[in-house]
Amino acid sequence: MKIGIDVMGGDYAPQASLKGCLNAVSKIDSDTSIFLFGNQQVIKNSEHYQEIQKNLDLGKFQLVNCPEVIEMHEHPSEGIKSKPNSSMVMGLKAHKMGHIDAFISAGNTGAMLIGSVIINGKIQGLSRPTIGALYPLMDGFSFICDVGANMDCKPEHLRDFAVLGSIYMKTVFHIENPRVALLNVGEEKGKGNQQVKEAYDLLENTHGLNFIGNAEGRDLNKHFADVYICDGFVGNILLKFGESFYDLFKKMKSDLGILQKFNFEAYGGTPFLGINGNVIIGHGISSEFAFENMILKAQDLIKTQLVQKIQSYFA
């Protein structure tokens, strides 16, 4: 198994990404290796290089020299087009060609989304890919999508997000028949704007989908559903609001209980569902702990054959 990582991506790169890779080495499977996509000289000048060299010698790491970097402030599509030798583009292309089984980046999110679609391609039959996020509960998780990839959505996009989220929860969390709900301002059919009204009708008639109707914001903590569907505008606000709980309460008490689950670094990143590949996107502020968990998540995604199952459904 081969996992690629954009070591130049993120606010604290390359130190955080490289340290995360080193932390993950003792936890990944014996047949898994990590491919470091980044500027060779920058990596050699890193404070972690001596330890990295040991793992290069052992075959746990492979170094792929990428002289360019797509910066966080760059226009996403321009960055992808103008920097073919960037760590992000070279990593996505290596995944497309089958040289690696998954690719991770905490770099420019827009560039990662656009690059994944352009280079790896979206799954045939799917209207749009999506990114989702786990929502912590006392007895597990629910899954919310979209959380930022698609700000303006048509009803058929929401329908496809529902299918993707359902397959994800069934494959990764082994929920036999995931309950899917549409986030709305009321529980009754006919509530909401035109987008969700039309989406409701589509979801009711989607083959193989356990659609249970509308869900209000207060239902999230009740484990009313396993998958909640919304556009990326609503989802991203909800995601960032939920993550703020951890930062707020960790300053107030040492025993956080369930609030510890709201620490995004415990999950590392989120998979970009609906493209032909295992691509994981992390927060720009990811620490070494987040990078470590992204690598472990990538390994799990490869094992579950999630992409192949999504391709099979839409075929």
ZALOLO-930485 format. One record per residue (C-alpha): residue number from 1; residue in three letters; x, y, z. Coordinates in nm, 2 decimals, decimal comma. Layout:
<lumses>
<lumse num="NUM" residuo="ALA" X="X" Y="Y" Z="Z"/>
...
</lumses>
This chain:
<lumses>
<lumse num="1" residuo="MET" X="0,00" Y="0,00" Z="0,00"/>
<lumse num="2" residuo="LYS" X="0,14" Y="0,34" Z="-0,10"/>
<lumse num="3" residuo="ILE" X="0,01" Y="0,67" Z="0,05"/>
<lumse num="4" residuo="GLY" X="0,12" Y="1,00" Z="-0,09"/>
<lumse num="5" residuo="ILE" X="0,13" Y="1,32" Z="0,11"/>
<lumse num="6" residuo="ASP" X="0,18" Y="1,69" Z="0,00"/>
<lumse num="7" residuo="VAL" X="0,44" Y="1,78" Z="0,26"/>
<lumse num="8" residuo="MET" X="0,43" Y="2,14" Z="0,14"/>
<lumse num="9" residuo="GLY" X="0,06" Y="2,19" Z="0,21"/>
<lumse num="10" residuo="GLY" X="-0,07" Y="2,36" Z="0,52"/>
<lumse num="11" residuo="ASP" X="0,01" Y="2,66" Z="0,74"/>
<lumse num="12" residuo="TYR" X="0,27" Y="2,48" Z="0,93"/>
<lumse num="13" residuo="ALA" X="0,44" Y="2,28" Z="0,65"/>
<lumse num="14" residuo="PRO" X="0,67" Y="2,12" Z="0,61"/>
<lumse num="15" residuo="GLN" X="0,75" Y="2,07" Z="0,98"/>
<lumse num="16" residuo="ALA" X="0,40" Y="1,96" Z="1,08"/>
<lumse num="17" residuo="SER" X="0,35" Y="1,73" Z="0,78"/>
<lumse num="18" residuo="LEU" X="0,69" Y="1,57" Z="0,81"/>
<lumse num="19" residuo="LYS" X="0,65" Y="1,51" Z="1,19"/>
<lumse num="20" residuo="GLY" X="0,31" Y="1,37" Z="1,13"/>
<lumse num="21" residuo="CYS" X="0,46" Y="1,12" Z="0,88"/>
<lumse num="22" residuo="LEU" X="0,72" Y="1,02" Z="1,13"/>
<lumse num="23" residuo="ASN" X="0,46" Y="0,97" Z="1,40"/>
<lumse num="24" residuo="ALA" X="0,25" Y="0,75" Z="1,16"/>
<lumse num="25" residuo="VAL" X="0,54" Y="0,51" Z="1,07"/>
<lumse num="26" residuo="SER" X="0,50" Y="0,30" Z="1,38"/>
<lumse num="27" residuo="LYS" X="0,12" Y="0,27" Z="1,33"/>
<lumse num="28" residuo="ILE" X="0,08" Y="0,19" Z="0,96"/>
<lumse num="29" residuo="ASP" X="0,09" Y="-0,16" Z="0,83"/>
<lumse num="30" residuo="SER" X="0,42" Y="-0,32" Z="0,76"/>
<lumse num="31" residuo="ASP" X="0,36" Y="-0,32" Z="0,39"/>
<lumse num="32" residuo="THR" X="0,25" Y="0,04" Z="0,37"/>
<lumse num="33" residuo="SER" X="0,50" Y="0,31" Z="0,26"/>
<lumse num="34" residuo="ILE" X="0,46" Y="0,69" Z="0,25"/>
<lumse num="35" residuo="PHE" X="0,56" Y="0,90" Z="-0,05"/>
<lumse num="36" residuo="LEU" X="0,67" Y="1,25" Z="0,04"/>
<lumse num="37" residuo="PHE" X="0,58" Y="1,50" Z="-0,24"/>
<lumse num="38" residuo="GLY" X="0,77" Y="1,82" Z="-0,18"/>
<lumse num="39" residuo="ASN" X="1,08" Y="2,04" Z="-0,25"/>
<lumse num="40" residuo="GLN" X="1,38" Y="1,81" Z="-0,19"/>
<lumse num="41" residuo="GLN" X="1,60" Y="2,09" Z="-0,06"/>
<lumse num="42" residuo="VAL" X="1,34" Y="2,22" Z="0,19"/>
<lumse num="43" residuo="ILE" X="1,29" Y="1,87" Z="0,32"/>
<lumse num="44" residuo="LYS" X="1,66" Y="1,82" Z="0,36"/>
<lumse num="45" residuo="ASN" X="1,68" Y="2,15" Z="0,55"/>
<lumse num="46" residuo="SER" X="1,41" Y="2,03" Z="0,79"/>
<lumse num="47" residuo="GLU" X="1,49" Y="1,97" Z="1,15"/>
<lumse num="48" residuo="HIS" X="1,34" Y="1,62" Z="1,10"/>
<lumse num="49" residuo="TYR" X="1,55" Y="1,52" Z="0,81"/>
<lumse num="50" residuo="GLN" X="1,79" Y="1,29" Z="1,00"/>
<lumse num="51" residuo="GLU" X="1,49" Y="1,08" Z="1,11"/>
<lumse num="52" residuo="ILE" X="1,34" Y="1,10" Z="0,77"/>
<lumse num="53" residuo="GLN" X="1,66" Y="0,97" Z="0,61"/>
<lumse num="54" residuo="LYS" X="1,65" Y="0,66" Z="0,84"/>
<lumse num="55" residuo="ASN" X="1,30" Y="0,58" Z="0,71"/>
<lumse num="56" residuo="LEU" X="1,41" Y="0,64" Z="0,35"/>
<lumse num="57" residuo="ASP" X="1,69" Y="0,38" Z="0,40"/>
<lumse num="58" residuo="LEU" X="1,43" Y="0,14" Z="0,55"/>
<lumse num="59" residuo="GLY" X="1,20" Y="0,19" Z="0,26"/>
<lumse num="60" residuo="LYS" X="0,92" Y="0,33" Z="0,47"/>
<lumse num="61" residuo="PHE" X="0,95" Y="0,67" Z="0,29"/>
<lumse num="62" residuo="GLN" X="0,99" Y="0,76" Z="-0,07"/>
<lumse num="63" residuo="LEU" X="1,09" Y="1,11" Z="-0,16"/>
<lumse num="64" residuo="VAL" X="0,94" Y="1,27" Z="-0,48"/>
<lumse num="65" residuo="ASN" X="1,11" Y="1,61" Z="-0,56"/>
<lumse num="66" residuo="CYS" X="0,85" Y="1,88" Z="-0,65"/>
<lumse num="67" residuo="PRO" X="1,01" Y="2,22" Z="-0,70"/>
<lumse num="68" residuo="GLU" X="0,69" Y="2,42" Z="-0,70"/>
<lumse num="69" residuo="VAL" X="0,42" Y="2,49" Z="-0,44"/>
<lumse num="70" residuo="ILE" X="0,06" Y="2,61" Z="-0,48"/>
<lumse num="71" residuo="GLU" X="0,04" Y="2,87" Z="-0,21"/>
<lumse num="72" residuo="MET" X="-0,27" Y="2,91" Z="0,01"/>
<lumse num="73" residuo="HIS" X="-0,36" Y="3,26" Z="-0,14"/>
<lumse num="74" residuo="GLU" X="-0,33" Y="3,15" Z="-0,50"/>
<lumse num="75" residuo="HIS" X="-0,64" Y="3,13" Z="-0,73"/>
<lumse num="76" residuo="PRO" X="-0,72" Y="2,75" Z="-0,73"/>
<lumse num="77" residuo="SER" X="-0,76" Y="2,68" Z="-1,10"/>
<lumse num="78" residuo="GLU" X="-0,46" Y="2,91" Z="-1,19"/>
<lumse num="79" residuo="GLY" X="-0,24" Y="2,73" Z="-0,94"/>
<lumse num="80" residuo="ILE" X="-0,33" Y="2,39" Z="-1,09"/>
<lumse num="81" residuo="LYS" X="-0,27" Y="2,51" Z="-1,45"/>
<lumse num="82" residuo="SER" X="0,05" Y="2,72" Z="-1,39"/>
<lumse num="83" residuo="LYS" X="0,23" Y="2,49" Z="-1,15"/>
<lumse num="84" residuo="PRO" X="0,25" Y="2,14" Z="-1,30"/>
<lumse num="85" residuo="ASN" X="0,56" Y="2,06" Z="-1,09"/>
<lumse num="86" residuo="SER" X="0,39" Y="2,15" Z="-0,76"/>
<lumse num="87" residuo="SER" X="0,36" Y="1,89" Z="-0,48"/>
<lumse num="88" residuo="MET" X="-0,02" Y="1,89" Z="-0,51"/>
<lumse num="89" residuo="VAL" X="-0,04" Y="1,84" Z="-0,89"/>
<lumse num="90" residuo="MET" X="0,24" Y="1,58" Z="-0,90"/>
<lumse num="91" residuo="GLY" X="0,08" Y="1,39" Z="-0,61"/>
<lumse num="92" residuo="LEU" X="-0,26" Y="1,39" Z="-0,78"/>
<lumse num="93" residuo="LYS" X="-0,11" Y="1,28" Z="-1,11"/>
<lumse num="94" residuo="ALA" X="0,08" Y="1,00" Z="-0,94"/>
<lumse num="95" residuo="HIS" X="-0,25" Y="0,88" Z="-0,79"/>
<lumse num="96" residuo="LYS" X="-0,42" Y="0,90" Z="-1,13"/>
<lumse num="97" residuo="MET" X="-0,14" Y="0,69" Z="-1,28"/>
<lumse num="98" residuo="GLY" X="-0,16" Y="0,43" Z="-1,00"/>
<lumse num="99" residuo="HIS" X="0,18" Y="0,50" Z="-0,85"/>
<lumse num="100" residuo="ILE" X="0,02" Y="0,56" Z="-0,52"/>
<lumse num="101" residuo="ASP" X="-0,31" Y="0,44" Z="-0,37"/>
<lumse num="102" residuo="ALA" X="-0,42" Y="0,76" Z="-0,19"/>
<lumse num="103" residuo="PHE" X="-0,31" Y="1,12" Z="-0,17"/>
<lumse num="104" residuo="ILE" X="-0,33" Y="1,37" Z="0,12"/>
<lumse num="105" residuo="SER" X="-0,30" Y="1,75" Z="0,13"/>
<lumse num="106" residuo="ALA" X="-0,38" Y="2,03" Z="0,38"/>
<lumse num="107" residuo="GLY" X="-0,29" Y="2,29" Z="0,12"/>
<lumse num="108" residuo="ASN" X="-0,50" Y="2,52" Z="-0,09"/>
<lumse num="109" residuo="THR" X="-0,85" Y="2,35" Z="-0,05"/>
<lumse num="110" residuo="GLY" X="-0,99" Y="2,50" Z="-0,37"/>
<lumse num="111" residuo="ALA" X="-0,69" Y="2,39" Z="-0,57"/>
<lumse num="112" residuo="MET" X="-0,72" Y="2,04" Z="-0,42"/>
<lumse num="113" residuo="LEU" X="-1,09" Y="2,02" Z="-0,51"/>
<lumse num="114" residuo="ILE" X="-1,04" Y="2,15" Z="-0,86"/>
<lumse num="115" residuo="GLY" X="-0,72" Y="1,95" Z="-0,92"/>
<lumse num="116" residuo="SER" X="-0,89" Y="1,62" Z="-0,81"/>
<lumse num="117" residuo="VAL" X="-1,17" Y="1,67" Z="-1,05"/>
<lumse num="118" residuo="ILE" X="-0,95" Y="1,78" Z="-1,34"/>
<lumse num="119" residuo="ILE" X="-0,67" Y="1,52" Z="-1,29"/>
<lumse num="120" residuo="ASN" X="-0,85" Y="1,22" Z="-1,13"/>
<lumse num="121" residuo="GLY" X="-1,20" Y="1,29" Z="-1,27"/>
<lumse num="122" residuo="LYS" X="-1,54" Y="1,25" Z="-1,11"/>
<lumse num="123" residuo="ILE" X="-1,71" Y="0,92" Z="-1,11"/>
<lumse num="124" residuo="GLN" X="-1,92" Y="0,86" Z="-1,42"/>
<lumse num="125" residuo="GLY" X="-2,29" Y="0,91" Z="-1,37"/>
<lumse num="126" residuo="LEU" X="-2,24" Y="1,14" Z="-1,07"/>
<lumse num="127" residuo="SER" X="-2,35" Y="1,50" Z="-1,09"/>
<lumse num="128" residuo="ARG" X="-2,10" Y="1,64" Z="-0,84"/>
<lumse num="129" residuo="PRO" X="-1,85" Y="1,51" Z="-0,58"/>
<lumse num="130" residuo="THR" X="-1,87" Y="1,63" Z="-0,22"/>
<lumse num="131" residuo="ILE" X="-1,68" Y="1,65" Z="0,10"/>
<lumse num="132" residuo="GLY" X="-1,84" Y="1,56" Z="0,43"/>
<lumse num="133" residuo="ALA" X="-1,76" Y="1,57" Z="0,80"/>
<lumse num="134" residuo="LEU" X="-1,82" Y="1,35" Z="1,09"/>
<lumse num="135" residuo="TYR" X="-2,05" Y="1,50" Z="1,36"/>
<lumse num="136" residuo="PRO" X="-1,97" Y="1,35" Z="1,71"/>
<lumse num="137" residuo="LEU" X="-2,24" Y="1,19" Z="1,92"/>
<lumse num="138" residuo="MET" X="-2,24" Y="1,01" Z="2,26"/>
<lumse num="139" residuo="ASP" X="-2,27" Y="0,67" Z="2,08"/>
<lumse num="140" residuo="GLY" X="-2,08" Y="0,73" Z="1,76"/>
<lumse num="141" residuo="PHE" X="-2,10" Y="0,97" Z="1,47"/>
<lumse num="142" residuo="SER" X="-2,33" Y="1,10" Z="1,20"/>
<lumse num="143" residuo="PHE" X="-2,21" Y="1,24" Z="0,87"/>
<lumse num="144" residuo="ILE" X="-2,29" Y="1,58" Z="0,72"/>
<lumse num="145" residuo="CYS" X="-2,24" Y="1,66" Z="0,35"/>
<lumse num="146" residuo="ASP" X="-2,17" Y="1,88" Z="0,18"/>
<lumse num="147" residuo="VAL" X="-1,95" Y="2,09" Z="0,41"/>
<lumse num="148" residuo="GLY" X="-1,78" Y="2,33" Z="0,17"/>
<lumse num="149" residuo="ALA" X="-1,71" Y="2,19" Z="-0,17"/>
<lumse num="150" residuo="ASN" X="-2,03" Y="2,30" Z="-0,34"/>
<lumse num="151" residuo="MET" X="-2,18" Y="2,64" Z="-0,23"/>
<lumse num="152" residuo="ASP" X="-2,46" Y="2,65" Z="-0,48"/>
<lumse num="153" residuo="CYS" X="-2,65" Y="2,32" Z="-0,54"/>
<lumse num="154" residuo="LYS" X="-2,93" Y="2,19" Z="-0,75"/>
<lumse num="155" residuo="PRO" X="-3,17" Y="1,93" Z="-0,61"/>
<lumse num="156" residuo="GLU" X="-2,99" Y="1,65" Z="-0,80"/>
<lumse num="157" residuo="HIS" X="-2,66" Y="1,74" Z="-0,64"/>
<lumse num="158" residuo="LEU" X="-2,82" Y="1,70" Z="-0,29"/>
<lumse num="159" residuo="ARG" X="-2,96" Y="1,36" Z="-0,41"/>
<lumse num="160" residuo="ASP" X="-2,61" Y="1,25" Z="-0,51"/>
<lumse num="161" residuo="PHE" X="-2,46" Y="1,37" Z="-0,18"/>
<lumse num="162" residuo="ALA" X="-2,71" Y="1,15" Z="0,00"/>
<lumse num="163" residuo="VAL" X="-2,61" Y="0,85" Z="-0,20"/>
<lumse num="164" residuo="LEU" X="-2,24" Y="0,92" Z="-0,14"/>
<lumse num="165" residuo="GLY" X="-2,29" Y="0,98" Z="0,23"/>
<lumse num="166" residuo="SER" X="-2,49" Y="0,66" Z="0,27"/>
<lumse num="167" residuo="ILE" X="-2,23" Y="0,45" Z="0,09"/>
<lumse num="168" residuo="TYR" X="-1,96" Y="0,61" Z="0,31"/>
<lumse num="169" residuo="MET" X="-2,13" Y="0,53" Z="0,64"/>
<lumse num="170" residuo="LYS" X="-2,22" Y="0,18" Z="0,53"/>
<lumse num="171" residuo="THR" X="-1,86" Y="0,10" Z="0,40"/>
<lumse num="172" residuo="VAL" X="-1,65" Y="0,28" Z="0,67"/>
<lumse num="173" residuo="PHE" X="-1,87" Y="0,26" Z="0,98"/>
<lumse num="174" residuo="HIS" X="-2,05" Y="-0,07" Z="0,89"/>
<lumse num="175" residuo="ILE" X="-2,40" Y="0,08" Z="0,93"/>
<lumse num="176" residuo="GLU" X="-2,62" Y="-0,17" Z="0,74"/>
<lumse num="177" residuo="ASN" X="-2,89" Y="0,07" Z="0,62"/>
<lumse num="178" residuo="PRO" X="-2,79" Y="0,43" Z="0,70"/>
<lumse num="179" residuo="ARG" X="-3,08" Y="0,67" Z="0,77"/>
<lumse num="180" residuo="VAL" X="-3,06" Y="0,98" Z="0,55"/>
<lumse num="181" residuo="ALA" X="-3,22" Y="1,31" Z="0,64"/>
<lumse num="182" residuo="LEU" X="-3,24" Y="1,65" Z="0,46"/>
<lumse num="183" residuo="LEU" X="-3,14" Y="1,94" Z="0,68"/>
<lumse num="184" residuo="ASN" X="-3,43" Y="2,19" Z="0,67"/>
<lumse num="185" residuo="VAL" X="-3,62" Y="2,46" Z="0,87"/>
<lumse num="186" residuo="GLY" X="-3,90" Y="2,22" Z="0,95"/>
<lumse num="187" residuo="GLU" X="-3,98" Y="1,85" Z="0,96"/>
<lumse num="188" residuo="GLU" X="-4,29" Y="1,85" Z="0,74"/>
<lumse num="189" residuo="LYS" X="-4,27" Y="1,78" Z="0,37"/>
<lumse num="190" residuo="GLY" X="-4,32" Y="2,10" Z="0,18"/>
<lumse num="191" residuo="LYS" X="-4,11" Y="2,31" Z="0,42"/>
<lumse num="192" residuo="GLY" X="-3,80" Y="2,50" Z="0,31"/>
<lumse num="193" residuo="ASN" X="-3,69" Y="2,68" Z="-0,01"/>
<lumse num="194" residuo="GLN" X="-3,74" Y="2,55" Z="-0,36"/>
<lumse num="195" residuo="GLN" X="-3,41" Y="2,37" Z="-0,36"/>
<lumse num="196" residuo="VAL" X="-3,49" Y="2,14" Z="-0,07"/>
<lumse num="197" residuo="LYS" X="-3,85" Y="2,09" Z="-0,17"/>
<lumse num="198" residuo="GLU" X="-3,74" Y="1,95" Z="-0,50"/>
<lumse num="199" residuo="ALA" X="-3,46" Y="1,75" Z="-0,34"/>
<lumse num="200" residuo="TYR" X="-3,71" Y="1,59" Z="-0,10"/>
<lumse num="201" residuo="ASP" X="-3,90" Y="1,45" Z="-0,40"/>
<lumse num="202" residuo="LEU" X="-3,58" Y="1,31" Z="-0,55"/>
<lumse num="203" residuo="LEU" X="-3,46" Y="1,16" Z="-0,23"/>
<lumse num="204" residuo="GLU" X="-3,80" Y="0,98" Z="-0,17"/>
<lumse num="205" residuo="ASN" X="-3,76" Y="0,81" Z="-0,51"/>
<lumse num="206" residuo="THR" X="-3,39" Y="0,72" Z="-0,50"/>
<lumse num="207" residuo="HIS" X="-3,32" Y="0,35" Z="-0,53"/>
<lumse num="208" residuo="GLY" X="-3,15" Y="0,19" Z="-0,23"/>
<lumse num="209" residuo="LEU" X="-3,16" Y="0,50" Z="-0,01"/>
<lumse num="210" residuo="ASN" X="-3,31" Y="0,49" Z="0,34"/>
<lumse num="211" residuo="PHE" X="-3,45" Y="0,85" Z="0,33"/>
<lumse num="212" residuo="ILE" X="-3,64" Y="0,93" Z="0,65"/>
<lumse num="213" residuo="GLY" X="-3,74" Y="1,29" Z="0,57"/>
<lumse num="214" residuo="ASN" X="-3,65" Y="1,64" Z="0,69"/>
<lumse num="215" residuo="ALA" X="-3,43" Y="1,71" Z="1,00"/>
<lumse num="216" residuo="GLU" X="-3,41" Y="2,03" Z="1,19"/>
<lumse num="217" residuo="GLY" X="-3,09" Y="2,16" Z="1,35"/>
<lumse num="218" residuo="ARG" X="-3,20" Y="2,04" Z="1,70"/>
<lumse num="219" residuo="ASP" X="-3,22" Y="1,68" Z="1,56"/>
<lumse num="220" residuo="LEU" X="-2,84" Y="1,66" Z="1,51"/>
<lumse num="221" residuo="ASN" X="-2,76" Y="1,57" Z="1,87"/>
<lumse num="222" residuo="LYS" X="-3,04" Y="1,32" Z="1,89"/>
<lumse num="223" residuo="HIS" X="-2,89" Y="1,08" Z="1,64"/>
<lumse num="224" residuo="PHE" X="-3,21" Y="1,12" Z="1,43"/>
<lumse num="225" residuo="ALA" X="-3,02" Y="1,01" Z="1,12"/>
<lumse num="226" residuo="ASP" X="-2,68" Y="0,87" Z="1,02"/>
<lumse num="227" residuo="VAL" X="-2,64" Y="1,11" Z="0,72"/>
<lumse num="228" residuo="TYR" X="-2,75" Y="1,47" Z="0,70"/>
<lumse num="229" residuo="ILE" X="-2,77" Y="1,65" Z="0,36"/>
<lumse num="230" residuo="CYS" X="-2,73" Y="2,02" Z="0,29"/>
<lumse num="231" residuo="ASP" X="-2,55" Y="2,25" Z="0,05"/>
<lumse num="232" residuo="GLY" X="-2,19" Y="2,35" Z="0,12"/>
<lumse num="233" residuo="PHE" X="-2,28" Y="2,70" Z="0,24"/>
<lumse num="234" residuo="VAL" X="-2,50" Y="2,57" Z="0,52"/>
<lumse num="235" residuo="GLY" X="-2,27" Y="2,27" Z="0,59"/>
<lumse num="236" residuo="ASN" X="-1,95" Y="2,48" Z="0,62"/>
<lumse num="237" residuo="ILE" X="-2,11" Y="2,72" Z="0,87"/>
<lumse num="238" residuo="LEU" X="-2,23" Y="2,42" Z="1,07"/>
<lumse num="239" residuo="LEU" X="-1,89" Y="2,25" Z="1,06"/>
<lumse num="240" residuo="LYS" X="-1,69" Y="2,55" Z="1,18"/>
<lumse num="241" residuo="PHE" X="-1,95" Y="2,62" Z="1,45"/>
<lumse num="242" residuo="GLY" X="-1,92" Y="2,27" Z="1,58"/>
<lumse num="243" residuo="GLU" X="-1,54" Y="2,28" Z="1,58"/>
<lumse num="244" residuo="SER" X="-1,55" Y="2,60" Z="1,78"/>
<lumse num="245" residuo="PHE" X="-1,69" Y="2,41" Z="2,08"/>
<lumse num="246" residuo="TYR" X="-1,36" Y="2,23" Z="2,13"/>
<lumse num="247" residuo="ASP" X="-1,15" Y="2,55" Z="2,13"/>
<lumse num="248" residuo="LEU" X="-1,40" Y="2,72" Z="2,36"/>
<lumse num="249" residuo="PHE" X="-1,43" Y="2,45" Z="2,63"/>
<lumse num="250" residuo="LYS" X="-1,07" Y="2,32" Z="2,64"/>
<lumse num="251" residuo="LYS" X="-0,98" Y="2,66" Z="2,79"/>
<lumse num="252" residuo="MET" X="-1,24" Y="2,61" Z="3,06"/>
<lumse num="253" residuo="LYS" X="-1,20" Y="2,25" Z="3,18"/>
<lumse num="254" residuo="SER" X="-0,95" Y="1,97" Z="3,16"/>
<lumse num="255" residuo="ASP" X="-1,20" Y="1,68" Z="3,12"/>
<lumse num="256" residuo="LEU" X="-1,38" Y="1,75" Z="2,79"/>
<lumse num="257" residuo="GLY" X="-1,57" Y="1,42" Z="2,76"/>
<lumse num="258" residuo="ILE" X="-1,76" Y="1,41" Z="2,43"/>
<lumse num="259" residuo="LEU" X="-1,63" Y="1,76" Z="2,34"/>
<lumse num="260" residuo="GLN" X="-1,30" Y="1,60" Z="2,28"/>
<lumse num="261" residuo="LYS" X="-1,46" Y="1,45" Z="1,97"/>
<lumse num="262" residuo="PHE" X="-1,51" Y="1,79" Z="1,83"/>
<lumse num="263" residuo="ASN" X="-1,13" Y="1,83" Z="1,79"/>
<lumse num="264" residuo="PHE" X="-1,09" Y="1,80" Z="1,41"/>
<lumse num="265" residuo="GLU" X="-0,73" Y="1,68" Z="1,45"/>
<lumse num="266" residuo="ALA" X="-0,86" Y="1,35" Z="1,59"/>
<lumse num="267" residuo="TYR" X="-1,00" Y="1,27" Z="1,24"/>
<lumse num="268" residuo="GLY" X="-0,72" Y="1,45" Z="1,04"/>
<lumse num="269" residuo="GLY" X="-0,91" Y="1,53" Z="0,73"/>
<lumse num="270" residuo="THR" X="-1,21" Y="1,43" Z="0,52"/>
<lumse num="271" residuo="PRO" X="-1,23" Y="1,23" Z="0,20"/>
<lumse num="272" residuo="PHE" X="-1,34" Y="1,39" Z="-0,13"/>
<lumse num="273" residuo="LEU" X="-1,62" Y="1,16" Z="-0,22"/>
<lumse num="274" residuo="GLY" X="-1,72" Y="1,11" Z="-0,58"/>
<lumse num="275" residuo="ILE" X="-1,39" Y="1,12" Z="-0,76"/>
<lumse num="276" residuo="ASN" X="-1,18" Y="0,84" Z="-0,91"/>
<lumse num="277" residuo="GLY" X="-0,94" Y="0,81" Z="-0,62"/>
<lumse num="278" residuo="ASN" X="-0,87" Y="0,82" Z="-0,25"/>
<lumse num="279" residuo="VAL" X="-0,81" Y="1,19" Z="-0,19"/>
<lumse num="280" residuo="ILE" X="-0,81" Y="1,33" Z="0,17"/>
<lumse num="281" residuo="ILE" X="-0,84" Y="1,70" Z="0,24"/>
<lumse num="282" residuo="GLY" X="-0,71" Y="1,85" Z="0,56"/>
<lumse num="283" residuo="HIS" X="-0,75" Y="2,19" Z="0,74"/>
<lumse num="284" residuo="GLY" X="-0,49" Y="2,45" Z="0,65"/>
<lumse num="285" residuo="ILE" X="-0,41" Y="2,47" Z="1,03"/>
<lumse num="286" residuo="SER" X="-0,34" Y="2,10" Z="1,06"/>
<lumse num="287" residuo="SER" X="-0,08" Y="2,00" Z="1,32"/>
<lumse num="288" residuo="GLU" X="0,14" Y="1,69" Z="1,32"/>
<lumse num="289" residuo="PHE" X="-0,14" Y="1,50" Z="1,50"/>
<lumse num="290" residuo="ALA" X="-0,38" Y="1,58" Z="1,22"/>
<lumse num="291" residuo="PHE" X="-0,14" Y="1,47" Z="0,95"/>
<lumse num="292" residuo="GLU" X="-0,07" Y="1,15" Z="1,14"/>
<lumse num="293" residuo="ASN" X="-0,45" Y="1,07" Z="1,15"/>
<lumse num="294" residuo="MET" X="-0,49" Y="1,16" Z="0,78"/>
<lumse num="295" residuo="ILE" X="-0,24" Y="0,90" Z="0,69"/>
<lumse num="296" residuo="LEU" X="-0,41" Y="0,64" Z="0,90"/>
<lumse num="297" residuo="LYS" X="-0,75" Y="0,73" Z="0,75"/>
<lumse num="298" residuo="ALA" X="-0,61" Y="0,70" Z="0,40"/>
<lumse num="299" residuo="GLN" X="-0,49" Y="0,35" Z="0,48"/>
<lumse num="300" residuo="ASP" X="-0,84" Y="0,26" Z="0,61"/>
<lumse num="301" residuo="LEU" X="-1,01" Y="0,40" Z="0,30"/>
<lumse num="302" residuo="ILE" X="-0,79" Y="0,20" Z="0,07"/>
<lumse num="303" residuo="LYS" X="-0,88" Y="-0,12" Z="0,26"/>
<lumse num="304" residuo="THR" X="-1,25" Y="-0,06" Z="0,24"/>
<lumse num="305" residuo="GLN" X="-1,25" Y="-0,01" Z="-0,14"/>
<lumse num="306" residuo="LEU" X="-1,49" Y="0,28" Z="-0,09"/>
<lumse num="307" residuo="VAL" X="-1,42" Y="0,43" Z="-0,44"/>
<lumse num="308" residuo="GLN" X="-1,49" Y="0,10" Z="-0,61"/>
<lumse num="309" residuo="LYS" X="-1,83" Y="0,07" Z="-0,43"/>
<lumse num="310" residuo="ILE" X="-1,93" Y="0,43" Z="-0,52"/>
<lumse num="311" residuo="GLN" X="-1,83" Y="0,36" Z="-0,89"/>
<lumse num="312" residuo="SER" X="-2,04" Y="0,04" Z="-0,88"/>
<lumse num="313" residuo="TYR" X="-2,35" Y="0,22" Z="-0,76"/>
<lumse num="314" residuo="PHE" X="-2,34" Y="0,50" Z="-1,02"/>
<lumse num="315" residuo="ALA" X="-2,25" Y="0,26" Z="-1,30"/>
</lumses>
